[in-house]
């Protein structure tokens, strides 16, 4: 049972719809958007992911290691009290409301930005290894939050400016 604060927005109280036809409680990691941002003169290409992951009821966002793995490429980050972690190749940012660095409610909304051609090489590698033309080509994403590992598959043809939660 989850008890929400009286001032919580109604959309935070309502159960979310099933993710890609799957019951909400079966998917611990949901990727809502995957956006490819082309390189500019002063920055490398980026892959911006937004989504949600299940966490403990009162989850401390700082000090918890975040492990992002797309294909075989891995980035390790540790968020600060504001829920932000940066490195040269990745950024992780907590989007959920969090007071004093703690997310309540068991669901952590996040944004991940993956920078550089190595991440896109993993996507290209996935398209080359999956040869069945009738099957949808996906890239495996693993997200480790603390000691818990969550997995999702991102459809390659949808890594554009598209909302995956409405598919």
N, C-alpha and C positions, 0 to 999 in steps of 0.2 A: 504494500500500500504506500502510495506517495502522497504526502500532505504538502500542498502548495501554499505559499504565502498569499494572504488576502489580496495584495496588490499585484500579484503575478498576472501578466497579460493572458487573456483567455486562450490565445493560440498556443501558449506554453502548457496549458492544462489539458488540452484535448489530446487524445491519442493520435499519433501520426498515422497516415495511411501506410499500407503495406509497401515495401520497397521492391520494385520490379516484380510485383505479384507475390512476393514473399511476405509472410506474416512479420509484423514489426519486431516481435520478440525473438525472431530467429536470426536477424541480421544485426550483429554488434557493431559493424562499421558500415556506414552509408556514405557514398560519395554523391553529392547533389549536383555539383558542377565540375567540369574539367575544361579549362580554357587554355589554349595555346596562345602565348603572346610572342610575336616575332621579335627577333633581335633588333636592337637599335644601335646607333653608332657608339653609344657609351654603356651598353649593357648586353649580356648574352640572352638567347631565347629563354623563355620561362614557361613553365607549366603550372598553372594556378588551380588548385583543387580546394573545394569547400565541401564540408560534410559534417557528420556527427558520429560520435563513438560513445558506447556505454562506458561508464566509470562508476566508482563507488559513490554512495549517496552523498557524502561530503568529501569531495576530492580536492586535495591540495595540488594546485597547478604548478607550483614552483618546486624545484628540487627533484621532480619526477623525470627520469630519462624518457625521451621520445625517440623512437627508432623508426625511421621511414625507409621502406624498401620498395623500390619499383623495379621489377625484374630482378636483376642481380646487383643493382646499384643501391648502396646504403648510405644514409645520413643519420648521424647521432646528434641530438640536441638536448639541451636542458633549459626549459622556460624559466624566466624570472618571476617576480611577484605579480607582474602585470600580465603574465601568461604569454610572453613573447620570447622566442629564441631565434637567433640569427647565426648563420655561418655563411661562408662564401658561396656555397652551393645550395643552401636551403633556408627557408624561414618557416617557423611554425608559430601560429598566433591563435590564442583562445578567443572565440567570438562570444561565448556564453557570458552572461552576467556573472561576475565573480567578486565577492566581497572579501577583502583581505586575502586574496589569492586562493580562495576556496570556491569551487563550483558545487552547487547544491542541485539535487534533483536526479542524479544518475545519468545525465546526458550532457556531453561536452561538444559544443559546436566549435568547429575549427576552420582555419584557412592554412593551407600549405602552399608555399611557392618553391618550386624546384628550378634551379638556375643552371644553365649550361648545356652544351651539346651532348654530354654523357647520358643525361636522362632521356633525351630524344633518341639516342642510339639504342637504349633499352626497348623503346617502343618499336623502332625499326626491326630490332632483333626478334621481337614477338611476332611481327607480321611475317617474318621469314620462316619461323619455326612452325607456324600453324598453317598447314597447306590445304586443309579441307575448305574448298570454296563455299560450300553451303553453310559452314559454321561461322558464327560471329567471332571475329578476332578480338581477343582481350589481352590486357596487360595485368599481371597480378600485382596488387598493392598490399603490402603488409604494414601495419601501423602498430608499433609497440608503445604502450602507454604504461609506464611503470614496469611491472613484471608481467603484464597481460598483453598477449598478441592478438590482433584483430586482422582479418583478411577480407579483401574485396577484389573483384575483377572489373577493370575499367574497359569498356568497349572502345577499341582504337578509333573506329569511325565516328565516335562521339566526343573525341578530344578536340572540341571546337567550342565556340561560345554557345553552349547548350545546357539546359537544365536537365540533368539525368533523373531527378526525382519525379518527373512527370511522364516518364516513358512507360 
